[in-house]
Amino acid sequence: EVLMVTSGFKLKNLKFFPASNFGGAGTLKSYAAVFPDVTFMPTGGVTEENIRSFTSMPNVIAAGGSWFVSDDLVKKAAASNDWSEICSAAKRAAQAARGT
């Protein structure tokens, strides 16, 4: 129903949240057939283990997740001014999204 309303506004890029609660990559695969001009950015339940299942689809323009920037890790980095752990985690997330 929401997608039908957004199509009336000619919106082409939508956030898909919470992705895991709404069927994940399988749902977005189904949406591709019904809404071929719409692309999505899934968040909510996207992990390092499943991000590629989203980013490999042509109707996904990006995927988001916070698993690699926990509150504790951010506090530690801010206190020490050493962001190398977060940078490494972000690189791993990007590699997982690319499937490399």
Backbone as a printed PyTorch tensor [residue, N CA C, xyz], in Angstrom:
tensor([[[  0.8180,  -1.1910,   0.0000],
         [  0.0000,   0.0000,   0.0000],
         [  0.8660,   1.2600,   0.0000]],

        [[  1.9020,   1.2820,   0.8280],
         [  2.7960,   2.4390,   0.8790],
         [  3.4690,   2.6480,  -0.4700]],

        [[  3.8940,   1.5720,  -1.0970],
         [  4.5480,   1.7040,  -2.3970],
         [  3.5990,   2.2420,  -3.4550]],

        [[  2.3600,   1.8860,  -3.3780],
         [  1.3900,   2.4130,  -4.3350],
         [  1.2370,   3.9230,  -4.1500]],

        [[  1.2190,   4.3780,  -2.9100],
         [  1.1040,   5.8140,  -2.6330],
         [  2.3470,   6.5460,  -3.1150]],

        [[  3.5260,   6.0120,  -2.8070],
         [  4.7560,   6.6910,  -3.2180],
         [  4.8890,   6.7310,  -4.7320]],

        [[  4.3870,   5.7170,  -5.4170],
         [  4.4680,   5.7440,  -6.8780],
         [  3.6140,   6.8780,  -7.4370]],

        [[  2.5530,   7.2390,  -6.7430],
         [  1.7310,   8.3710,  -7.1560],
         [  2.4820,   9.6910,  -7.0750]],

        [[  3.4650,   9.7540,  -6.1800],
         [  4.3020,  10.9460,  -6.0440],
         [  5.5490,  10.8700,  -6.9220]],

        [[  5.6600,   9.8010,  -7.6860],
         [  6.7910,   9.5760,  -8.5850],
         [  8.1330,   9.5060,  -7.8430]],

        [[  8.0910,   8.9990,  -6.6100],
         [  9.3250,   8.7940,  -5.8540],
         [ 10.0400,   7.5770,  -6.4190]],

        [[ 11.3250,   7.6950,  -6.6400],
         [ 12.0840,   6.6270,  -7.2900],
         [ 13.0830,   5.9420,  -6.3730]],

        [[ 13.4560,   6.5720,  -5.2680],
         [ 14.4390,   6.0160,  -4.3360],
         [ 13.8280,   6.0120,  -2.9420]],

        [[ 13.7040,   4.8230,  -2.3650],
         [ 13.0360,   4.6920,  -1.0750],
         [ 13.8960,   3.9400,  -0.0720]],

        [[ 13.7820,   4.3430,   1.1800],
         [ 14.3970,   3.5910,   2.2640],
         [ 13.4730,   2.4180,   2.5840]],

        [[ 14.0580,   1.2520,   2.8090],
         [ 13.3000,   0.0460,   3.1420],
         [ 13.6730,  -0.3480,   4.5630]],

        [[ 12.8280,   0.0350,   5.5300],
         [ 13.1250,  -0.1620,   6.9480],
         [ 11.8810,  -0.6370,   7.6780]],

        [[ 12.0360,  -1.5540,   8.5730],
         [ 13.1880,  -2.4040,   8.8520],
         [ 13.2100,  -3.5900,   7.8890]],

        [[ 14.2610,  -3.6780,   7.1560],
         [ 14.3660,  -4.6720,   6.0810],
         [ 14.1320,  -6.0960,   6.5770]],

        [[ 14.7440,  -6.4480,   7.6890],
         [ 14.6160,  -7.8350,   8.1610],
         [ 13.1920,  -8.1630,   8.6020]],

        [[ 12.4760,  -7.1940,   9.1250],
         [ 11.1000,  -7.4410,   9.5690],
         [ 10.1120,  -7.5410,   8.4120]],

        [[ 10.4990,  -7.0100,   7.2580],
         [  9.6000,  -7.0160,   6.1090],
         [ 10.0380,  -7.9820,   5.0170]],

        [[ 10.7570,  -9.0190,   5.3940],
         [ 11.0820, -10.0750,   4.4420],
         [ 12.4410,  -9.9820,   3.7860]],

        [[ 13.2110,  -8.9600,   4.1120],
         [ 14.5820,  -8.8600,   3.6330],
         [ 14.7240,  -8.8110,   2.1250]],

        [[ 15.8000,  -9.4230,   1.6540],
         [ 16.1430,  -9.3880,   0.2320],
         [ 15.0650, -10.0390,  -0.6310]],

        [[ 14.4040, -11.0430,  -0.1060],
         [ 13.3510, -11.7080,  -0.8770],
         [ 12.2100, -10.7690,  -1.2310]],

        [[ 11.8470,  -9.9170,  -0.2870],
         [ 10.7840,  -8.9450,  -0.5490],
         [ 11.2230,  -7.9490,  -1.6140]],

        [[ 12.4530,  -7.4650,  -1.5090],
         [ 12.9340,  -6.5020,  -2.5080],
         [ 13.0410,  -7.1370,  -3.8880]],

        [[ 13.3670,  -8.4020,  -3.9290],
         [ 13.3970,  -9.1070,  -5.2150],
         [ 11.9980,  -9.1210,  -5.8260]],

        [[ 11.0010,  -9.3750,  -5.0080],
         [  9.6150,  -9.3640,  -5.4900],
         [  9.1930,  -7.9740,  -5.9460]],

        [[  9.6150,  -6.9550,  -5.2120],
         [  9.2550,  -5.5820,  -5.5690],
         [  9.8310,  -5.1760,  -6.9230]],

        [[ 10.9650,  -5.7390,  -7.2950],
         [ 11.6000,  -5.3720,  -8.5630],
         [ 10.6780,  -5.6330,  -9.7460]],

        [[  9.9140,  -6.6980,  -9.6750],
         [  9.0110,  -7.0290, -10.7790],
         [  7.8060,  -6.0940, -10.8280]],

        [[  7.3290,  -5.6960,  -9.6690],
         [  6.1210,  -4.8780,  -9.5900],
         [  6.4230,  -3.3840,  -9.7220]],

        [[  7.5820,  -2.9780,  -9.2030],
         [  7.9850,  -1.5690,  -9.2180],
         [  9.3550,  -1.4400,  -9.8910]],

        [[  9.4210,  -1.6400, -11.1990],
         [ 10.7180,  -1.6880, -11.8810],
         [ 11.4850,  -0.3650, -11.8850]],

        [[ 10.8070,   0.7510, -11.6480],
         [ 11.4760,   2.0540, -11.6690],
         [ 11.8810,   2.5490, -10.2850]],

        [[ 11.6580,   1.7400,  -9.2640],
         [ 11.9490,   2.1540,  -7.8930],
         [ 13.1900,   1.4300,  -7.3890]],

        [[ 14.0780,   2.1790,  -6.7330],
         [ 15.2410,   1.5750,  -6.0880],
         [ 15.1320,   1.7850,  -4.5800]],

        [[ 15.8330,   0.9440,  -3.8430],
         [ 15.6890,   0.9150,  -2.3930],
         [ 17.0340,   0.9870,  -1.6900]],

        [[ 16.9840,   1.4790,  -0.4450],
         [ 18.1200,   1.4230,   0.4580],
         [ 17.6500,   0.7070,   1.7200]],

        [[ 17.9270,  -0.5920,   1.8170],
         [ 17.5060,  -1.3280,   3.0020],
         [ 18.3630,  -0.9920,   4.2240]],

        [[ 17.7080,  -0.8660,   5.3580],
         [ 18.3610,  -0.7120,   6.6560],
         [ 17.5190,  -1.4760,   7.6690]],

        [[ 18.0930,  -1.7450,   8.8090],
         [ 17.3530,  -2.4610,   9.8450],
         [ 17.4550,  -3.9570,   9.6480]],

        [[ 18.4040,  -4.5600,  10.3190],
         [ 18.6190,  -5.9900,  10.1640],
         [ 19.6290,  -6.3330,   9.0890]],

        [[ 20.2220,  -5.3270,   8.4770],
         [ 21.2910,  -5.5680,   7.5080],
         [ 22.5680,  -5.8080,   8.3080]],

        [[ 23.2630,  -6.8860,   7.9810],
         [ 24.4770,  -7.2600,   8.7070],
         [ 25.6110,  -7.5210,   7.7220]],

        [[ 26.7870,  -7.7030,   8.2650],
         [ 27.9340,  -8.0420,   7.4160],
         [ 27.6850,  -9.3600,   6.6840]],

        [[ 26.9540, -10.2530,   7.3150],
         [ 26.6860, -11.5620,   6.7130],
         [ 25.6450, -11.5040,   5.5940]],

        [[ 24.6930, -10.5680,   5.6550],
         [ 23.6270, -10.5690,   4.6420],
         [ 23.6260,  -9.3530,   3.7150]],

        [[ 24.5340,  -8.4240,   3.9070],
         [ 24.4940,  -7.1930,   3.1120],
         [ 24.6100,  -7.4730,   1.6130]],

        [[ 25.4120,  -8.4550,   1.2470],
         [ 25.5910,  -8.7530,  -0.1770],
         [ 24.2990,  -9.2590,  -0.8130]],

        [[ 23.4590,  -9.9260,  -0.0470],
         [ 22.1870, -10.3880,  -0.6080],
         [ 21.3200,  -9.2060,  -1.0330]],

        [[ 21.5310,  -8.0580,  -0.4090],
         [ 20.8160,  -6.8450,  -0.8010],
         [ 21.5430,  -6.1170,  -1.9320]],

        [[ 22.8200,  -5.8560,  -1.7360],
         [ 23.5480,  -5.0060,  -2.6850],
         [ 23.7810,  -5.6670,  -4.0380]],

        [[ 23.5620,  -6.9500,  -4.1370],
         [ 23.7280,  -7.6240,  -5.4290],
         [ 22.5030,  -7.4470,  -6.3260]],

        [[ 21.4380,  -6.8840,  -5.7900],
         [ 20.2120,  -6.7210,  -6.5760],
         [ 20.2120,  -5.3870,  -7.3190]],

        [[ 19.7190,  -5.3720,  -8.5410],
         [ 19.7320,  -4.1340,  -9.3250],
         [ 18.8190,  -3.0390,  -8.7840]],

        [[ 17.8410,  -3.3840,  -7.9670],
         [ 16.9460,  -2.3560,  -7.4320],
         [ 17.3700,  -1.8630,  -6.0490]],

        [[ 18.6020,  -2.1630,  -5.6600],
         [ 19.1490,  -1.6620,  -4.3940],
         [ 20.3010,  -0.7180,  -4.7220]],

        [[ 20.1670,   0.5390,  -4.2800],
         [ 21.2020,   1.5370,  -4.5720],
         [ 22.2350,   1.6470,  -3.4590]],

        [[ 21.8730,   1.2040,  -2.2630],
         [ 22.7770,   1.2400,  -1.1120],
         [ 22.1320,   0.4240,  -0.0050]],

        [[ 22.9090,   0.0950,   1.0010],
         [ 22.3750,  -0.5910,   2.1790],
         [ 23.0650,  -0.0060,   3.3970]],

        [[ 22.3410,   0.0800,   4.4830],
         [ 22.9130,   0.6790,   5.6790],
         [ 22.8570,  -0.2520,   6.8630]],

        [[ 23.7920,  -0.0460,   7.7510],
         [ 23.8300,  -0.8280,   8.9700],
         [ 24.7220,  -0.1540,   9.9860]],

        [[ 24.4620,  -0.4160,  11.2340],
         [ 25.2760,   0.1990,  12.2850],
         [ 26.0930,  -0.8320,  13.0420]],

        [[ 26.1140,  -2.0650,  12.5630],
         [ 26.8010,  -3.1260,  13.2870],
         [ 28.2940,  -2.8510,  13.4380]],

        [[ 28.8700,  -2.0780,  12.5590],
         [ 30.3150,  -1.8600,  12.6090],
         [ 30.7100,  -0.6000,  13.3740]],

        [[ 29.7470,   0.1220,  13.8920],
         [ 30.0470,   1.3250,  14.6740],
         [ 29.2610,   1.3090,  15.9870]],

        [[ 29.5600,   0.3510,  16.8260],
         [ 28.8620,   0.2490,  18.1070],
         [ 29.1590,   1.4750,  18.9670]],

        [[ 28.2730,   1.7510,  19.8970],
         [ 28.4680,   2.8870,  20.8050],
         [ 29.8040,   2.7940,  21.5330]],

        [[ 30.1320,   1.6020,  22.0140],
         [ 31.3910,   1.4250,  22.7460],
         [ 32.6000,   1.7200,  21.8670]],

        [[ 32.5390,   1.2750,  20.6270],
         [ 33.6540,   1.5060,  19.7130],
         [ 33.8060,   2.9960,  19.4020]],

        [[ 32.7000,   3.6880,  19.2270],
         [ 32.7490,   5.1300,  18.9600],
         [ 33.2900,   5.8760,  20.1780]],

        [[ 32.8240,   5.5150,  21.3630],
         [ 33.3180,   6.1670,  22.5810],
         [ 34.8160,   5.9450,  22.7540]],

        [[ 35.2490,   4.7310,  22.5020],
         [ 36.6750,   4.4080,  22.6190],
         [ 37.4930,   5.2300,  21.6180]],

        [[ 37.0170,   5.3050,  20.3970],
         [ 37.7320,   6.0530,  19.3590],
         [ 37.7650,   7.5410,  19.6840]],

        [[ 36.6480,   8.0640,  20.1550],
         [ 36.5860,   9.4890,  20.4820],
         [ 37.5130,   9.8270,  21.6480]],

        [[ 37.5590,   8.9500,  22.6340],
         [ 38.4040,   9.2000,  23.8040],
         [ 39.8860,   9.1380,  23.4650]],

        [[ 40.2390,   8.2490,  22.5620],
         [ 41.6530,   8.0550,  22.2330],
         [ 42.0780,   8.7890,  20.9600]],

        [[ 41.1020,   9.3270,  20.2490],
         [ 41.3360,   9.9480,  18.9390],
         [ 41.9880,   8.9590,  17.9730]],

        [[ 41.6480,   7.6950,  18.1510],
         [ 42.1510,   6.6300,  17.2760],
         [ 40.9480,   5.9680,  16.6120]],

        [[ 40.7430,   6.2930,  15.3630],
         [ 39.5710,   5.8250,  14.6300],
         [ 39.8980,   4.6270,  13.7430]],

        [[ 41.0550,   4.0340,  13.9340],
         [ 41.4930,   2.9570,  13.0440],
         [ 40.5820,   1.7310,  13.1030]],

        [[ 40.0550,   1.3940,  14.2780],
         [ 39.1510,   0.2340,  14.3660],
         [ 37.8660,   0.4800,  13.5800]],

        [[ 37.3380,   1.6890,  13.6750],
         [ 36.1170,   2.0060,  12.9290],
         [ 36.4120,   2.0400,  11.4350]],

        [[ 37.5490,   2.5880,  11.0600],
         [ 37.9290,   2.6020,   9.6410],
         [ 38.0610,   1.1800,   9.1030]],

        [[ 38.6820,   0.3080,   9.8670],
         [ 38.8300,  -1.0890,   9.4420],
         [ 37.4730,  -1.7710,   9.3250]],

        [[ 36.6100,  -1.5160,  10.2890],
         [ 35.2740,  -2.1180,  10.2530],
         [ 34.4740,  -1.6000,   9.0600]],

        [[ 34.6100,  -0.3200,   8.7640],
         [ 33.9070,   0.2550,   7.6080],
         [ 34.4280,  -0.3470,   6.3030]],

        [[ 35.7270,  -0.5740,   6.2320],
         [ 36.2960,  -1.2150,   5.0370],
         [ 35.7680,  -2.6360,   4.8770]],

        [[ 35.6830,  -3.3690,   5.9870],
         [ 35.1310,  -4.7310,   5.9240],
         [ 33.6720,  -4.7070,   5.4800]],

        [[ 32.9170,  -3.7360,   5.9650],
         [ 31.5110,  -3.6180,   5.5670],
         [ 31.3980,  -3.3220,   4.0710]],

        [[ 32.2430,  -2.4290,   3.5810],
         [ 32.2240,  -2.1030,   2.1500],
         [ 32.6170,  -3.3150,   1.3090]],

        [[ 33.6020,  -4.0630,   1.7750],
         [ 34.0080,  -5.2740,   1.0540],
         [ 32.8780,  -6.3000,   1.0430]],

        [[ 32.2000,  -6.4390,   2.1610],
         [ 31.0690,  -7.3740,   2.2220],
         [ 29.9620,  -6.9370,   1.2680]],

        [[ 29.7170,  -5.6380,   1.1950],
         [ 28.6740,  -5.1230,   0.2960],
         [ 29.0260,  -5.3770,  -1.1650]],

        [[ 30.3240,  -5.3010,  -1.4790],
         [ 30.7760,  -5.5500,  -2.8560],
         [ 30.9710,  -7.0340,  -3.1420]],

        [[ 31.0130,  -7.8390,  -2.0880],
         [ 31.2530,  -9.2650,  -2.2660],
         [ 32.7040,  -9.5830,  -2.5530]],

        [[ 33.6020,  -8.7510,  -2.0120],
         [ 35.0400,  -8.9790,  -2.2390],
         [ 35.7420,  -9.3730,  -0.9590]]])
